[in-house]
């Protein structure tokens, strides 16, 4: 199990391996072979960036029974896309759009296990699906509920700027069938469920999505959220914890 971080130091973006509180810089993105540069940094001395800069985020809706609200579960995964401009990292602000505040739109976080794709994937099977997963990270599929319910499409609801925090780093060699997914708002637990309760497991998601969409290196799949997380407002702090990875924390502000 290795924690890979993407970080900024003196204006330069780099990748590194995190061990304890020390980052060892590496020569390039870890999807290919790399070397250590010999430069080390303390975790607290750098700005953490999103662990990847995905070309696209594929998210899966209605994938925990506890999130269905009594509705029947979908027979197949329900994918949708989030814009790459939703992505922010650990410590970055979730910005609620001015128009959402003016309309009184409910904004909710969604704690999710996020997959980072490590090699181009098209037509994967459930048997080989995990071969395409490089690492796992914390994901927050921030959602504007009124827009989600009332708009014909989910673009505003799911793809407003900053509505896709990921981080704080990405971790390899986890078992995606047994990971705890937790959300806290201002320290109060709102979600807590294991990925063993996913309606459609990670392998089925990858098979289903890659049948029609080419997953590229660095793309992210958010695998669904459990329960009902409750609303967030400017001034709140949202934490997403993924067991084996860590805690992603983001303050909420108004535009």
LORO-416886 format. One record per residue: residue number from 0; residue in one letter; x, z negated, y of N, C-alpha, C in turn. Coordinates in pm, whole numbers. Example, Ala and Ser with C-alpha at 12.3 -4.5 7.8 and 13.67 -1.06 7.14 Angstrom:
<pts>
 pos code    n_X    n_Z    n_Y   ca_X   ca_Z   ca_Y    c_X    c_Z    c_Y
   0    a   1319   -780   -569   1230   -780   -450   1320   -780   -330
   1    s   1285   -708   -225   1367   -714   -106   1290   -787      3
</pts>
This chain:
<pts>
 pos code    n_X    n_Z    n_Y   ca_X   ca_Z   ca_Y    c_X    c_Z    c_Y
   0    x     85      0   -119      0      0      0     89      0    124
   1    x     66     97    212    146    112    333     54    125    453
   2    x     88     55    561     16     69    687     92    163    779
   3    x     29    275    813     88    369    908     18    354   1043
   4    x     98    342   1147     44    329   1282     83    450   1364
   5    x      0    479   1460     32    579   1563     31    501   1694
   6    x    138    512   1770    153    423   1885    220    495   2000
   7    x    209    432   2116    270    487   2237    367    385   2293
   8    x    486    433   2322    588    348   2382    660    428   2490
   9    x    657    377   2612    717    447   2726    664    589   2741
  10    x    534    605   2715    470    734   2734    482    830   2619
  11    x    555    793   2514    575    882   2400    491    836   2281
  12    x    424    931   2215    344    900   2097    427    921   1972
  13    x    422    824   1882    499    830   1759    418    771   1644
  14    x    463    800   1523    411    734   1404    513    632   1355
  15    x    463    532   1285    553    433   1228    492    364   1109
  16    x    575    290   1039    532    206    927    528     62    976
  17    x    415     -2    956    397   -140   1001    422   -235    885
  18    x    516   -327    905    542   -434    809    541   -565    885
  19    x    440   -647    858    424   -769    935    395   -735   1080
  20    x    481   -779   1170    464   -752   1312    565   -649   1363
  21    x    632   -580   1270    737   -485   1308    699   -343   1270
  22    x    715   -252   1365    691   -110   1342    825    -40   1329
  23    x    844     31   1218    962    116   1200    920    260   1227
  24    x    972    318   1333    934    453   1372    977    554   1265
  25    x    891    656   1243    925    763   1149    929    896   1224
  26    x    988    995   1161   1024   1119   1229    904   1208   1261
  27    x    795   1193   1187    680   1282   1204    558   1218   1140
  28    x    445   1286   1151    322   1236   1088    346   1218    938
  29    x    289   1114    879    324   1079    741    258   1164    634
  30    x    183   1267    673    120   1353    573    224   1438    500
  31    x    338   1459    564    450   1530    503    565   1431    483
  32    x    669   1474    416    785   1387    399    843   1353    536
  33    x    895   1235    548    946   1188    677   1069   1101    654
  34    x   1138   1073    762   1251    982    761   1230    875    867
  35    x   1288    760    847   1286    659    952   1390    696   1058
  36    x   1357    669   1183   1447    706   1292   1549    598   1323
  37    x   1525    478   1271   1611    365   1304   1560    283   1421
  38    x   1457    335   1490   1398    260   1602   1290    166   1550
  39    x   1291     44   1598   1188    -53   1560   1125   -112   1686
  40    x   1000   -151   1671    924   -207   1783    840   -323   1731
  41    x    820   -422   1813    726   -527   1777    584   -476   1803
  42    x    492   -516   1717    354   -468   1727    295   -496   1865
  43    x    327   -612   1919    269   -650   2047    328   -580   2168
  44    x    435   -503   2147    502   -440   2261    458   -297   2285
  45    x    372   -243   2197    334   -102   2208    183    -91   2223
  46    x    140     25   2268     -2     59   2276    -41    132   2148
  47    x   -135     74   2072   -182    140   1952   -275    255   1988
  48    x   -251    370   1929   -336    487   1944   -425    500   1821
  49    x   -531    581   1827   -604    609   1703   -505    656   1596
  50    x   -518    611   1473   -416    643   1372   -401    792   1344
  51    x   -504    870   1374   -498   1016   1366   -578   1074   1482
  52    x   -555   1202   1509   -634   1276   1608   -710   1385   1534
  53    x   -824   1352   1475   -893   1447   1388   -951   1566   1464
  54    x   -951   1681   1398  -1021   1796   1454  -1172   1776   1446
  55    x  -1214   1702   1343  -1356   1673   1328  -1374   1542   1254
  56    x  -1487   1479   1280  -1529   1360   1206  -1659   1394   1136
  57    x  -1659   1382   1005  -1781   1398    927  -1833   1259    895
  58    x  -1956   1231    933  -2015   1101    906  -2132   1118    810
  59    x  -2161   1012    737  -2267   1015    636  -2376    916    675
  60    x  -2498    965    684  -2610    880    720  -2681    823    599
  61    x  -2747    711    618  -2838    653    518  -2770    636    382
  62    x  -2654    571    382  -2577    564    257  -2564    423    201
  63    x  -2635    326    259  -2650    193    199  -2800    161    193
  64    x  -2845    105     83  -2987     70     73  -3028    -26    184
  65    x  -2937   -115    222  -2969   -214    325  -2990   -152    462
  66    x  -2950    -25    479  -2965     43    607  -3089    133    610
  67    x  -3159    141    498  -3270    236    487  -3401    182    545
  68    x  -3411     50    562  -3535     -6    616  -3656     22    530
  69    x  -3637     19    398  -3748     41    307  -3774    186    273
  70    x  -3704    278    340  -3722    420    310  -3651    455    179
  71    x  -3698    557    109  -3625    600    -11  -3490    658     27
  72    x  -3392    638    -58  -3259    690    -31  -3251    839    -54
  73    x  -3166    909     21  -3151   1053      2  -3088   1085   -134
  74    x  -3130   1194   -193  -3079   1232   -325  -2936   1283   -319
  75    x  -2894   1327   -203  -2757   1376   -183  -2704   1315    -53
  76    x  -2573   1314    -33  -2519   1265     94  -2578   1341    212
  77    x  -2592   1271    324  -2649   1330    446  -2541   1337    554
  78    x  -2462   1445    555  -2352   1453    653  -2398   1502    790
  79    x  -2329   1455    892  -2343   1508   1027  -2206   1501   1092
  80    x  -2189   1570   1204  -2060   1577   1270  -2059   1494   1397
  81    x  -1944   1434   1425  -1918   1367   1551  -1806   1443   1622
  82    x  -1816   1455   1753  -1716   1527   1830  -1582   1453   1827
  83    x  -1473   1529   1835  -1341   1466   1838  -1321   1381   1963
  84    x  -1399   1409   2068  -1388   1332   2192  -1454   1195   2182
  85    x  -1514   1165   2068  -1564   1028   2047  -1451    932   2012
  86    x  -1338    986   1968  -1234    902   1908  -1159    822   2014
  87    x  -1154    691   1993  -1068    600   2069  -1004    505   1969
  88    x   -905    430   2014   -831    344   1924   -859    197   1946
  89    x   -782    116   1878   -792    -29   1887   -769    -76   2030
  90    x   -860   -158   2080   -847   -211   2215   -903   -121   2323
  91    x   -933      4   2290   -990     95   2389  -1137     61   2413
  92    x  -1189    109   2525  -1325     74   2566  -1428    166   2502
  93    x  -1538    107   2455  -1659    182   2423  -1738    189   2553
  94    x  -1757    311   2604  -1820    330   2735  -1964    377   2715
  95    x  -2058    294   2756  -2199    333   2746  -2232    425   2863
  96    x  -2282    546   2835  -2309    641   2943  -2408    586   3046
  97    x  -2386    624   3170  -2474    579   3278  -2619    614   3249
  98    x  -2643    735   3199  -2780    778   3173  -2846    694   3064
  99    x  -2767    649   2967  -2821    563   2861  -2864    429   2918
 100    x  -2785    375   3009  -2821    248   3072  -2945    265   3159
 101    x  -2953    376   3231  -3069    401   3318  -3197    415   3236
 102    x  -3185    472   3116  -3302    493   3031  -3331    375   2940
 103    x  -3246    273   2944  -3267    156   2858  -3247    186   2710
 104    x  -3159    280   2680  -3135    321   2542  -3063    209   2465
 105    x  -3109    183   2343  -3043     85   2258  -2914    144   2201
 106    x  -2805     72   2217  -2676    115   2164  -2636     16   2054
 107    x  -2599     70   1939  -2561    -16   1827  -2429     30   1766
 108    x  -2347    -64   1720  -2227    -28   1645  -2263     -4   1499
 109    x  -2178     66   1428  -2195     83   1284  -2058     71   1219
 110    x  -2034    -41   1152  -1908    -61   1082  -1904     28    958
 111    x  -1794    101    940  -1785    194    828  -1643    203    774
 112    x  -1632    221    643  -1506    261    584  -1482    407    619
 113    x  -1367    435    680  -1334    572    719  -1219    623    633
 114    x  -1232    747    589  -1130    812    507  -1048    906    596
 115    x   -918    911    573   -831   1005    643   -784   1109    541
 116    x   -815   1235    569   -780   1343    477   -632   1378    493
 117    x   -562   1391    378   -418   1412    382   -372   1552    351
 118    x   -461   1635    294   -427   1775    270   -555   1856    272
 119    x   -541   1985    302   -660   2069    316   -746   2063    190
 120    x   -875   2047    212   -967   2022    102  -1087   2115    112
 121    x  -1105   2200     13  -1223   2285      3  -1259   2295   -145
 122    x  -1383   2264   -176  -1430   2276   -314  -1377   2169   -406
 123    x  -1359   2048   -356  -1311   1939   -441  -1419   1900   -542
 124    x  -1376   1842   -651  -1467   1784   -749  -1460   1632   -737
 125    x  -1556   1564   -795  -1549   1418   -794  -1425   1370   -869
 126    x  -1382   1447   -968  -1266   1406  -1049  -1137   1407   -967
 127    x  -1124   1502   -873   -998   1510   -797  -1014   1475   -649
 128    x  -1131   1427   -611  -1160   1404   -469  -1061   1311   -402
 129    x  -1022   1205   -470   -933   1107   -407   -792   1160   -387
 130    x   -759   1271   -452   -628   1333   -430   -614   1381   -285
 131    x   -726   1403   -218   -724   1454    -81   -728   1343     24
 132    x   -748   1220    -20   -754   1107     74   -614   1050     91
 133    x   -564   1055    213   -432    999    241   -438    849    261
 134    x   -539    804    335   -545    663    371   -687    627    415
 135    x   -703    500    446   -832    445    487   -814    368    617
 136    x   -919    366    698   -912    292    824  -1050    238    859
 137    x  -1055    157    963  -1182    104   1013  -1247    208   1102
 138    x  -1377    228   1086  -1450    320   1171  -1573    254   1230
 139    x  -1608    296   1351  -1727    246   1418  -1807    366   1468
 140    x  -1916    395   1400  -2003    508   1437  -2106    458   1539
 141    x  -2059    439   1662  -2147    389   1769  -2263    487   1787
 142    x  -2384    432   1802  -2505    515   1800  -2603    474   1909
 143    x  -2659    575   1976  -2765    553   2074  -2899    575   2003
 144    x  -2965    465   1967  -3078    474   1875  -3197    553   1930
 145    x  -3231    534   2056  -3348    606   2110  -3323    756   2109
 146    x  -3202    797   2145  -3170    940   2141  -3168    990   1997
 147    x  -3121    906   1906  -3118    945   1765  -3260    970   1713
 148    x  -3354    888   1757  -3492    899   1710  -3569   1009   1781
 149    x  -3538   1034   1909  -3624   1121   1990  -3567   1259   2016
 150    x  -3434   1274   2016  -3375   1407   2037  -3390   1490   1910
 151    x  -3398   1621   1926  -3408   1708   1809  -3279   1703   1727
 152    x  -3165   1696   1794  -3035   1684   1728  -2970   1552   1769
 153    x  -2864   1514   1698  -2800   1384   1720  -2678   1391   1810
 154    x  -2659   1501   1882  -2536   1518   1958  -2515   1406   2060
 155    x  -2617   1376   2139  -2601   1268   2238  -2590   1132   2168
 156    x  -2670   1113   2066  -2677    982   2001  -2548    943   1932
 157    x  -2479   1041   1875  -2362   1011   1793  -2230   1059   1853
 158    x  -2236   1150   1950  -2113   1212   1999  -2086   1188   2146
 159    x  -2151   1088   2206  -2111   1052   2342  -1964   1009   2340
 160    x  -1895   1035   2449  -1753    999   2457  -1734    852   2420
 161    x  -1630    824   2344  -1586    690   2299  -1674    632   2189
 162    x  -1767    709   2134  -1858    656   2031  -1801    667   1889
 163    x  -1668    683   1877  -1608    691   1745  -1476    617   1733
 164    x  -1472    487   1763  -1345    414   1748  -1296    415   1603
 165    x  -1165    432   1586  -1100    419   1455   -969    344   1473
 166    x   -925    276   1367   -798    203   1374   -810     68   1305
 167    x   -719    -25   1331   -606    -13   1423   -491     71   1366
 168    x   -491     89   1233   -393    173   1165   -461    229   1041
 169    x   -388    304    960   -445    356    836   -362    305    719
 170    x   -431    274    610   -370    205    497   -390    287    370
 171    x   -283    305    296   -287    384    173   -320    297     52
 172    x   -356    364    -57   -364    303   -190   -463    188   -200
 173    x   -581    208   -143   -690    112   -161   -790    167   -263
 174    x   -872     79   -317   -979    118   -408  -1108    130   -327
 175    x  -1154    251   -298  -1270    266   -209  -1401    217   -270
 176    x  -1401    183   -398  -1524    133   -461  -1541    -17   -444
 177    x  -1441    -84   -385  -1448   -230   -374  -1381   -275   -244
 178    x  -1445   -242   -134  -1393   -277     -1  -1506   -343     78
 179    x  -1474   -452    144  -1573   -522    225  -1577   -463    365
 180    x  -1698   -436    413  -1721   -376    545  -1793   -479    631
 181    x  -1730   -519    741  -1782   -628    823  -1786   -586    969
 182    x  -1891   -625   1039  -1901   -604   1184  -1930   -738   1251
 183    x  -1861   -764   1361  -1889   -881   1444  -1908   -836   1588
 184    x  -2002   -899   1655  -2022   -878   1798  -2004  -1013   1867
 185    x  -1905  -1020   1954  -1870  -1146   2022  -1846  -1258   1921
 186    x  -1783  -1222   1809  -1748  -1319   1707  -1858  -1351   1608
 187    x  -1980  -1303   1633  -2093  -1331   1543  -2107  -1218   1441
 188    x  -2108  -1255   1315  -2116  -1154   1209  -2252  -1086   1209
 189    x  -2250   -952   1209  -2372   -872   1209  -2390   -789   1081
 190    x  -2279   -752   1019  -2283   -672    896  -2177   -725    801
 191    x  -2208   -725    672  -2110   -768    572  -2159   -719    436
 192    x  -2097   -614    386  -2138   -558    259  -2021   -486    193
 193    x  -2027   -472     62  -1920   -410    -14  -1951   -263    -39
 194    x  -1846   -182    -44  -1866    -39    -70  -1918    -11   -210
 195    x  -1918   -110   -296  -1980    -92   -428  -2130    -65   -414
 196    x  -2186    -95   -296  -2329    -73   -271  -2359     63   -209
 197    x  -2257    147   -190  -2282    281   -137  -2378    357   -230
 198    x  -2476    423   -172  -2565    507   -252  -2488    624   -313
 199    x  -2404    686   -231  -2322    799   -275  -2176    760   -254
 200    x  -2100    747   -362  -1962    700   -349  -1873    801   -279
 201    x  -1755    755   -245  -1659    837   -171  -1632    970   -242
 202    x  -1617    966   -373  -1586   1090   -446  -1698   1192   -435
 203    x  -1823   1145   -440  -1936   1237   -428  -1945   1293   -287
 204    x  -1917   1209   -188  -1919   1254    -48  -1821   1369    -28
 205    x  -1698   1350    -77  -1595   1453    -58  -1634   1581   -131
 206    x  -1684   1570   -252  -1727   1688   -327  -1837   1761   -251
 207    x  -1936   1688   -203  -2053   1748   -138  -2014   1816     -6
 208    x  -1935   1745     75  -1898   1800    205  -1804   1919    190
 209    x  -1704   1906    102  -1603   2012     91  -1655   2137     22
 210    x  -1775   2130    -35  -1835   2251    -91  -1866   2354     17
 211    x  -1887   2306    141  -1925   2398    249  -1839   2386    374
 212    x  -1767   2275    389  -1684   2253    507  -1540   2228    463
 213    x  -1447   2303    517  -1306   2279    488  -1261   2155    564
 214    x  -1214   2057    489  -1158   1936    549  -1010   1958    572
 215    x   -966   1938    695   -828   1964    732   -748   1835    741
 216    x   -617   1850    740   -529   1733    746   -559   1652    872
 217    x   -582   1524    855   -612   1437    968   -758   1423    999
 218    x   -843   1502    935   -987   1484    955  -1031   1348    901
 219    x  -1142   1299    953  -1192   1167    917  -1334   1180    862
 220    x  -1361   1106    755  -1497   1093    703  -1540    948    717
 221    x  -1649    925    789  -1711    793    794  -1820    788    688
 222    x  -1817    685    604  -1891    688    478  -2027    621    481
 223    x  -2071    572    596  -2201    509    605  -2190    362    644
 224    x  -2301    308    693  -2299    169    741  -2409     88    675
 225    x  -2384    -40    649  -2486   -125    587  -2571   -199    689
 226    x  -2689   -240    644  -2771   -334    720  -2814   -285    857
 227    x  -2847   -380    943  -2892   -353   1079  -2802   -430   1175
 228    x  -2714   -361   1247  -2610   -432   1322  -2655   -498   1451
 229    x  -2769   -460   1508  -2810   -516   1636  -2750   -440   1753
 230    x  -2796   -472   1873  -2758   -398   1992  -2628   -452   2053
 231    x  -2562   -365   2130  -2446   -408   2209  -2469   -370   2355
 232    x  -2402   -444   2443  -2421   -428   2587  -2285   -439   2656
 233    x  -2276   -389   2779  -2152   -407   2855  -2114   -555   2860
 234    x  -1986   -581   2838  -1936   -718   2833  -1915   -769   2692
 235    x  -1974   -702   2592  -1957   -742   2453  -1822   -694   2399
 236    x  -1782   -754   2289  -1665   -708   2212  -1710   -686   2068
 237    x  -1680   -568   2016  -1718   -532   1879  -1594   -530   1791
 238    x  -1605   -594   1675  -1498   -591   1576  -1550   -529   1447
 239    x  -1472   -439   1391  -1498   -384   1258  -1382   -425   1169
 240    x  -1413   -494   1061  -1309   -535    966  -1330   -463    834
 241    x  -1225   -403    784  -1224   -339    653  -1121   -412    569
 242    x  -1164   -471    458  -1072   -548    376   -959   -459    326
 243    x   -838   -511    334   -720   -434    295   -660   -355    409
 244    x   -736   -337    517   -684   -263    633   -656   -359    748
 245    x   -761   -411    810   -744   -500    923   -869   -502   1008
 246    x   -853   -532   1136   -965   -547   1228   -947   -453   1347
 247    x  -1049   -372   1371  -1057   -284   1488  -1143   -353   1592
 248    x  -1090   -371   1712  -1163   -442   1817  -1173   -356   1941
 249    x  -1294   -351   1999  -1317   -270   2119  -1413   -340   2214
 250    x  -1376   -350   2342  -1470   -402   2441  -1572   -296   2480
 251    x  -1689   -341   2521  -1797   -251   2561  -1812   -259   2713
 252    x  -1815   -143   2778  -1829   -139   2924  -1934    -34   2961
 253    x  -1976    -38   3086  -2067     63   3138  -1988    173   3207
 254    x  -2045    292   3209  -1980    406   3274  -1979    385   3425
</pts>
